[in-house]
């Protein structure tokens, strides 16, 4: 009996062991399946990320620059374009040469100096002496304190269209148009009230030549009787800086004439200029009248004005350049290095 019980106990123990073993098999298989699924999932995610990265455009410095430019680019073409600063008013003129930055609202006189600084490709644009400028319209100037182009200006005013047919003087409103620095310098001088406006003053090289102009706008060649009313660069006029203004200051034709036109058989006799009648001593600051003929001797004490030599100005018009187009123009005070008139 005891023997049978022992056998039965062993059989039960073996059965229990078998059952326990059979139950652990699916658990192990399930664990392995879960682990395999997790591994596959991670691999798939990794592959998907890799594919996404391959499809995306690589980030480069060029792309970053493009994005940066797209964010900051503004249209300043109304005030700065093609390396040219555009000028609209007197405040901008006065800023030329100061090195001050150009502001986005400088084109509006009432808002000048406001707004953001104008930049181009990272460079701050300034009113420097070596810049190119363009006048966008005629600009009124104050004759009492006339604007002057800086002496050391090395830049340029573009799009000049100097034409002798342009307006020099408008009699309806007593307006004088300015086309070059010689006019500005004359207006700003102490003797401007006595400096006549000449018919060729529009062209820089011919400044100070031609005929007188009268208050009614008449050319002196047509109305000599009104000579006492000729126009001068008095500060009381209305002055307008033409949009065709040029910074150029070529040698004056009148200076060339004074330095080179010697009459046949004429000798300098101590004169430094042809036809010189006044000698200025820089040491003493005094003027001396040079006497070269009997007429001058007899004029001493008469209180008559000393007259500089007059030159013939020939305008090539008419038949064989004879008769028509012949005018006289004087070497006027302040135009050719001569001093003011001196009484004999």
LUMZA-602490 format. One record per residue (C-alpha): residue number from 0; y, x, z. Coordinates in pm, 1 decimal, always signed. Layout:
// LUMZA-602490
NODE   num          Y          X          Z
NODE   NUM          Y          X          Z
...
// end
This chain:
// LUMZA-602490
NODE   num          Y          X          Z
NODE     0       +0.0       +0.0       +0.0
NODE     1     +229.8     +277.0      +89.7
NODE     2     +139.0     +454.3     -234.0
NODE     3     +242.7     +152.9     -439.9
NODE     4     +572.4     +123.0     -260.4
NODE     5     +652.9     +487.6     -336.4
NODE     6     +578.6     +438.2     -705.7
NODE     7     +788.0     +124.3     -718.9
NODE     8    +1078.4     +303.7     -550.7
NODE     9    +1065.6     +582.7     -807.0
NODE    10    +1051.1     +335.4    -1093.8
NODE    11    +1355.0     +153.2     -958.5
NODE    12    +1541.3     +479.8     -908.6
NODE    13    +1460.8     +591.8    -1264.2
NODE    14    +1567.5     +252.5    -1401.4
NODE    15    +1894.3     +268.2    -1215.8
NODE    16    +1958.5     +617.9    -1350.3
NODE    17    +1885.0     +500.8    -1704.1
NODE    18    +2116.9     +203.9    -1665.9
NODE    19    +2389.8     +424.2    -1528.0
NODE    20    +2349.4     +668.3    -1819.5
NODE    21    +2355.4     +389.9    -2078.3
NODE    22    +2679.1     +250.1    -1931.9
NODE    23    +2859.1     +586.3    -1945.3
NODE    24    +2792.9     +639.4    -2319.4
NODE    25    +3046.0     +374.9    -2451.7
NODE    26    +3306.1     +487.3    -2197.0
NODE    27    +3286.0     +843.8    -2324.8
NODE    28    +3295.6     +723.9    -2684.1
NODE    29    +3601.6     +507.6    -2608.4
NODE    30    +3781.5     +800.1    -2450.1
NODE    31    +3707.9    +1016.7    -2751.2
NODE    32    +3829.8     +740.6    -2985.6
NODE    33    +4158.2     +702.7    -2793.0
NODE    34    +4217.8    +1078.3    -2801.1
NODE    35    +4141.8    +1093.0    -3173.1
NODE    36    +4378.7     +800.1    -3240.6
NODE    37    +4654.7     +969.4    -3044.8
NODE    38    +4605.9    +1292.9    -3238.3
NODE    39    +4611.4    +1107.2    -3570.5
NODE    40    +4922.8     +914.9    -3471.6
NODE    41    +5108.4    +1235.5    -3377.1
NODE    42    +5004.8    +1401.2    -3702.4
NODE    43    +5120.6    +1101.9    -3905.1
NODE    44    +5455.4    +1097.6    -3724.6
NODE    45    +5493.5    +1468.0    -3781.7
NODE    46    +5416.7    +1425.9    -4151.6
NODE    47    +5667.4    +1141.7    -4181.1
NODE    48    +5942.0    +1351.6    -4013.7
NODE    49    +5862.8    +1641.3    -4245.2
NODE    50    +5889.1    +1414.3    -4549.9
NODE    51    +6221.2    +1272.6    -4425.4
NODE    52    +6359.2    +1621.1    -4372.3
NODE    53    +6251.1    +1723.0    -4719.9
NODE    54    +6425.3    +1420.4    -4871.2
NODE    55    +6753.2    +1479.5    -4681.9
NODE    56    +7016.4    +1708.7    -4847.0
NODE    57    +7043.5    +2037.8    -4659.3
NODE    58    +7366.9    +2080.0    -4459.1
NODE    59    +7577.8    +2365.6    -4597.6
NODE    60    +7927.9    +2503.2    -4542.8
NODE    61    +8032.4    +2352.4    -4877.7
NODE    62    +7931.9    +2004.8    -4766.7
NODE    63    +8119.4    +2044.9    -4440.4
NODE    64    +8430.8    +2160.0    -4627.0
NODE    65    +8415.1    +1862.5    -4862.2
NODE    66    +8385.6    +1622.8    -4571.9
NODE    67    +8674.2    +1793.7    -4395.4
NODE    68    +8894.9    +1779.5    -4705.5
NODE    69    +8818.8    +1413.8    -4762.3
NODE    70    +8938.0    +1339.5    -4412.0
NODE    71    +9275.1    +1525.4    -4420.8
NODE    72    +9394.6    +1513.9    -4784.7
NODE    73    +9721.7    +1321.7    -4831.5
NODE    74    +9926.8    +1257.3    -5141.7
NODE    75   +10244.7    +1465.5    -5108.4
NODE    76   +10312.6    +1483.2    -5482.8
NODE    77   +10644.0    +1301.5    -5436.3
NODE    78   +10781.7    +1598.8    -5242.4
NODE    79   +10551.1    +1892.8    -5329.5
NODE    80   +10354.2    +1938.3    -5650.9
NODE    81   +10241.9    +2232.0    -5866.6
NODE    82   +10394.8    +2481.4    -5619.8
NODE    83   +10734.6    +2309.6    -5655.6
NODE    84   +10936.0    +2155.8    -5370.2
NODE    85   +11122.5    +1847.1    -5487.7
NODE    86   +11482.3    +1806.8    -5369.5
NODE    87   +11649.5    +1466.6    -5326.3
NODE    88   +11947.9    +1516.4    -5092.4
NODE    89   +12201.3    +1762.0    -4946.9
NODE    90   +12006.9    +1817.0    -4623.9
NODE    91   +11717.4    +1952.9    -4826.1
NODE    92   +11959.9    +2177.7    -5016.9
NODE    93   +12096.9    +2313.8    -4689.5
NODE    94   +11740.5    +2385.1    -4572.3
NODE    95   +11670.0    +2619.3    -4865.4
NODE    96   +11630.2    +2970.5    -4730.1
NODE    97   +11593.7    +2865.5    -4365.5
NODE    98   +11214.5    +2884.1    -4364.0
NODE    99   +11195.7    +2541.7    -4200.4
NODE   100   +10879.4    +2340.8    -4276.4
NODE   101   +10891.9    +2060.8    -4529.9
NODE   102   +10833.9    +1722.3    -4362.9
NODE   103   +10674.4    +1424.9    -4535.1
NODE   104   +10990.0    +1209.2    -4505.0
NODE   105   +11244.0    +1473.2    -4611.5
NODE   106   +11298.4    +1292.3    -4942.2
NODE   107   +11476.7    +1014.7    -4751.5
NODE   108   +11818.1    +1131.9    -4626.3
NODE   109   +11814.7     +901.3    -4322.5
NODE   110   +11463.7    +1018.1    -4222.3
NODE   111   +11503.0    +1387.0    -4304.7
NODE   112   +11312.6    +1613.3    -4066.1
NODE   113   +11066.6    +1344.6    -3954.3
NODE   114   +10700.4    +1285.2    -4022.7
NODE   115   +10415.5    +1532.4    -4049.3
NODE   116   +10452.9    +1882.2    -4188.6
NODE   117   +10349.4    +1907.4    -4552.8
NODE   118   +10046.5    +2128.9    -4607.5
NODE   119    +9853.9    +2229.4    -4916.6
NODE   120    +9506.4    +2382.9    -4889.7
NODE   121    +9575.5    +2474.0    -4529.9
NODE   122    +9912.5    +2638.2    -4604.7
NODE   123   +10228.8    +2504.4    -4441.9
NODE   124   +10500.9    +2450.3    -4704.8
NODE   125   +10846.3    +2578.4    -4604.2
NODE   126   +11198.8    +2596.5    -4750.1
NODE   127   +11184.7    +2970.4    -4822.5
NODE   128   +11404.0    +3187.2    -5045.9
NODE   129   +11127.8    +3258.6    -5296.2
NODE   130   +11006.9    +2905.2    -5363.4
NODE   131   +11039.6    +2699.5    -5680.4
NODE   132   +11258.0    +2389.4    -5646.3
NODE   133   +11331.4    +2086.6    -5861.8
NODE   134   +11630.1    +1855.8    -5827.6
NODE   135   +11502.5    +1500.8    -5869.8
NODE   136   +11849.3    +1347.3    -5909.8
NODE   137   +12220.3    +1432.8    -5903.9
NODE   138   +12334.6    +1511.3    -5548.4
NODE   139   +12689.5    +1443.4    -5416.5
NODE   140   +12848.7    +1740.5    -5238.0
NODE   141   +13140.0    +1771.7    -4998.7
NODE   142   +13417.7    +1973.8    -5163.8
NODE   143   +13570.4    +2064.5    -4826.5
NODE   144   +13254.4    +2248.3    -4720.4
NODE   145   +13069.4    +2297.2    -5046.9
NODE   146   +12703.1    +2399.8    -5032.0
NODE   147   +12631.8    +2752.0    -5153.9
NODE   148   +12307.8    +2889.9    -5291.2
NODE   149   +12194.9    +3170.8    -5053.9
NODE   150   +12295.4    +3514.7    -5185.1
NODE   151   +11943.5    +3658.8    -5149.5
NODE   152   +11774.2    +3362.5    -5318.5
NODE   153   +11484.3    +3486.3    -5535.6
NODE   154   +11327.4    +3151.7    -5619.7
NODE   155   +11386.7    +2924.5    -5914.6
NODE   156   +11517.7    +2580.6    -6003.4
NODE   157   +11285.4    +2441.0    -6268.3
NODE   158   +11339.8    +2196.6    -6554.9
NODE   159   +11696.7    +2297.1    -6630.3
NODE   160   +11829.2    +2146.3    -6950.2
NODE   161   +12174.7    +2298.4    -6983.9
NODE   162   +12358.4    +2132.9    -7270.4
NODE   163   +12724.8    +2176.8    -7361.4
NODE   164   +12743.8    +1806.4    -7436.1
NODE   165   +12677.5    +1718.2    -7074.9
NODE   166   +12959.4    +1583.5    -6860.6
NODE   167   +13181.4    +1842.7    -6690.5
NODE   168   +13458.1    +1611.7    -6569.7
NODE   169   +13465.6    +1231.9    -6538.6
NODE   170   +13823.9    +1110.6    -6521.9
NODE   171   +13741.3     +752.8    -6414.7
NODE   172   +13655.4     +864.3    -6060.9
NODE   173   +13786.3    +1224.9    -6062.0
NODE   174   +13434.4    +1372.4    -6052.2
NODE   175   +13340.9    +1731.4    -6139.5
NODE   176   +12976.9    +1817.3    -6219.6
NODE   177   +12829.5    +2147.3    -6100.1
NODE   178   +12569.6    +2329.8    -6308.1
NODE   179   +12551.5    +2685.5    -6168.3
NODE   180   +12649.8    +2913.2    -5874.3
NODE   181   +12972.4    +3040.8    -6038.9
NODE   182   +13121.6    +2693.5    -5999.9
NODE   183   +13006.7    +2670.7    -5637.6
NODE   184   +13156.5    +3010.2    -5557.1
NODE   185   +13487.6    +2915.6    -5716.3
NODE   186   +13510.8    +2584.8    -5529.7
NODE   187   +13428.6    +2760.2    -5203.1
NODE   188   +13694.8    +3026.6    -5257.4
NODE   189   +14033.6    +3026.7    -5085.3
NODE   190   +14215.6    +3013.2    -5419.6
NODE   191   +14018.7    +2720.0    -5566.7
NODE   192   +14334.9    +2507.1    -5594.9
NODE   193   +14462.5    +2747.8    -5861.2
NODE   194   +14139.2    +2809.9    -6050.9
NODE   195   +14147.4    +2601.7    -6372.1
NODE   196   +13847.4    +2408.0    -6499.7
NODE   197   +13768.8    +2539.5    -6847.6
NODE   198   +13593.2    +2355.2    -7127.4
NODE   199   +13298.1    +2600.8    -7138.7
NODE   200   +13231.3    +2602.5    -6765.0
NODE   201   +12902.7    +2412.6    -6803.2
NODE   202   +12729.0    +2725.6    -6935.4
NODE   203   +12700.0    +3007.2    -6677.1
NODE   204   +12763.4    +3296.2    -6916.7
NODE   205   +13070.8    +3122.5    -7063.6
NODE   206   +13222.9    +3025.5    -6732.0
NODE   207   +13599.4    +3084.4    -6734.6
NODE   208   +13632.7    +3057.0    -7113.1
NODE   209   +13739.5    +2785.3    -7354.1
NODE   210   +14034.7    +2550.9    -7309.3
NODE   211   +14203.4    +2392.9    -7009.6
NODE   212   +14103.0    +2040.7    -6916.4
NODE   213   +14363.2    +1782.1    -6815.2
NODE   214   +14349.9    +1504.5    -6559.8
NODE   215   +14285.9    +1244.1    -6825.8
NODE   216   +13986.5    +1445.1    -6945.5
NODE   217   +14163.8    +1568.3    -7258.9
NODE   218   +14081.4    +1912.9    -7393.2
NODE   219   +14381.3    +2148.7    -7406.1
NODE   220   +14313.8    +2215.0    -7773.3
NODE   221   +14408.3    +1853.9    -7845.6
NODE   222   +14701.1    +1804.3    -7610.6
NODE   223   +14907.2    +2114.8    -7531.3
NODE   224   +15198.6    +1908.3    -7403.8
NODE   225   +15011.7    +1820.1    -7086.9
NODE   226   +14954.7    +2180.9    -6986.6
NODE   227   +15130.8    +2134.8    -6653.9
NODE   228   +14860.1    +1885.7    -6551.3
NODE   229   +14552.6    +2098.0    -6613.4
NODE   230   +14260.1    +2052.0    -6377.5
NODE   231   +14156.5    +2304.4    -6115.2
NODE   232   +13861.2    +2341.4    -5882.5
NODE   233   +14059.9    +2185.7    -5598.9
NODE   234   +13852.9    +2077.2    -5300.4
NODE   235   +13990.9    +1722.5    -5324.2
NODE   236   +13772.7    +1632.8    -5623.8
NODE   237   +13445.5    +1446.2    -5597.5
NODE   238   +13172.1    +1701.4    -5670.5
NODE   239   +12818.6    +1629.8    -5788.9
NODE   240   +12540.9    +1885.4    -5819.0
NODE   241   +12371.6    +1810.0    -6150.8
NODE   242   +11993.7    +1776.7    -6158.0
NODE   243   +12014.0    +2038.9    -6436.3
NODE   244   +12150.5    +2298.8    -6192.3
NODE   245   +12033.3    +2656.3    -6251.8
NODE   246   +12027.3    +2945.5    -6007.3
NODE   247   +12092.4    +3199.5    -6285.1
NODE   248   +12408.1    +3411.0    -6279.1
NODE   249   +12422.1    +3601.4    -6609.0
NODE   250   +12703.4    +3846.2    -6681.7
NODE   251   +13018.3    +3659.1    -6776.2
NODE   252   +13141.4    +3680.9    -7133.7
NODE   253   +13495.7    +3723.2    -7003.2
NODE   254   +13387.1    +4028.2    -6803.0
NODE   255   +13219.3    +4176.4    -7109.3
NODE   256   +13539.1    +4125.9    -7308.2
NODE   257   +13752.6    +4287.6    -7041.0
NODE   258   +13523.8    +4588.9    -7024.4
NODE   259   +13465.7    +4648.0    -7394.0
NODE   260   +13749.4    +4514.8    -7613.6
NODE   261   +13988.2    +4803.1    -7679.4
NODE   262   +14244.2    +4753.2    -7953.8
NODE   263   +14249.4    +4988.9    -8256.9
NODE   264   +14406.9    +5324.9    -8167.0
NODE   265   +14444.4    +5205.8    -7804.3
NODE   266   +14418.6    +5478.8    -7542.9
NODE   267   +14323.2    +5418.5    -7178.5
NODE   268   +14616.4    +5622.2    -7048.2
NODE   269   +14475.8    +5593.8    -6697.7
NODE   270   +14371.8    +5227.9    -6727.7
NODE   271   +14021.0    +5136.0    -6617.7
NODE   272   +14011.8    +4812.7    -6822.8
NODE   273   +14146.8    +4727.6    -7168.1
NODE   274   +14487.3    +4563.0    -7136.0
NODE   275   +14506.4    +4635.9    -6764.4
NODE   276   +14856.7    +4570.1    -6625.7
NODE   277   +14785.1    +4562.2    -6251.2
NODE   278   +14641.7    +4851.8    -6051.6
NODE   279   +14509.3    +4774.0    -5704.5
NODE   280   +14505.6    +5063.5    -5459.8
NODE   281   +14213.4    +5001.6    -5227.0
NODE   282   +14342.1    +5259.2    -4983.7
NODE   283   +14677.7    +5091.4    -4922.5
NODE   284   +14583.5    +4740.7    -5034.9
NODE   285   +14890.9    +4732.0    -5262.5
NODE   286   +14922.1    +4616.2    -5624.0
NODE   287   +15111.4    +4825.0    -5881.4
NODE   288   +15239.9    +4704.3    -6218.4
NODE   289   +15147.3    +4945.2    -6497.6
NODE   290   +15440.8    +4993.4    -6738.6
NODE   291   +15351.9    +5080.1    -7095.4
NODE   292   +15639.2    +4960.7    -7315.2
NODE   293   +16011.9    +4889.2    -7330.0
NODE   294   +15968.6    +4515.0    -7288.9
NODE   295   +15808.4    +4569.6    -6950.3
NODE   296   +16087.0    +4805.5    -6846.3
NODE   297   +16352.9    +4548.4    -6931.7
NODE   298   +16158.9    +4278.4    -6740.8
NODE   299   +16184.4    +4467.3    -6411.9
NODE   300   +16394.1    +4260.4    -6172.1
NODE   301   +16373.1    +3945.9    -6385.8
NODE   302   +16121.6    +3783.1    -6147.0
NODE   303   +15901.5    +3693.3    -6444.9
NODE   304   +15525.1    +3672.6    -6397.1
NODE   305   +15310.0    +3957.1    -6522.5
NODE   306   +15075.4    +3825.5    -6791.1
NODE   307   +14733.4    +3971.2    -6855.4
NODE   308   +14613.1    +4029.8    -7208.1
NODE   309   +14496.4    +3724.4    -7400.0
NODE   310   +14181.1    +3747.6    -7610.2
NODE   311   +14085.5    +3559.0    -7923.0
NODE   312   +13794.4    +3318.0    -7882.3
NODE   313   +13638.7    +3234.0    -8219.1
NODE   314   +13412.7    +2932.4    -8238.7
NODE   315   +13213.4    +2950.3    -8565.7
NODE   316   +13328.1    +2625.0    -8725.2
NODE   317   +13524.2    +2543.8    -9039.1
NODE   318   +13531.4    +2724.3    -9372.4
NODE   319   +13447.0    +3093.2    -9341.7
NODE   320   +13538.7    +3071.7    -8971.0
NODE   321   +13906.4    +3066.4    -9063.0
NODE   322   +14161.4    +2825.4    -8923.1
NODE   323   +13935.8    +2582.4    -8741.3
NODE   324   +13781.5    +2658.6    -8407.6
NODE   325   +14020.7    +2941.6    -8318.1
NODE   326   +14141.5    +2929.2    -7958.1
NODE   327   +14301.6    +3168.1    -7711.2
NODE   328   +14174.4    +3196.7    -7357.4
NODE   329   +14326.2    +3412.7    -7084.4
NODE   330   +14151.8    +3649.2    -6845.7
NODE   331   +14236.9    +3434.6    -6547.1
NODE   332   +14288.5    +3527.4    -6183.4
NODE   333   +13963.0    +3574.8    -5995.4
NODE   334   +13749.3    +3549.8    -6310.9
NODE   335   +13751.8    +3907.9    -6435.1
NODE   336   +13836.9    +4121.2    -6136.9
NODE   337   +14215.0    +4080.0    -6163.0
NODE   338   +14434.2    +3996.8    -5864.5
NODE   339   +14675.4    +3708.2    -5837.1
NODE   340   +14983.5    +3706.1    -6053.7
NODE   341   +15254.1    +3951.0    -5949.7
NODE   342   +15623.9    +3905.2    -6005.0
NODE   343   +15799.9    +4178.0    -6199.7
// end
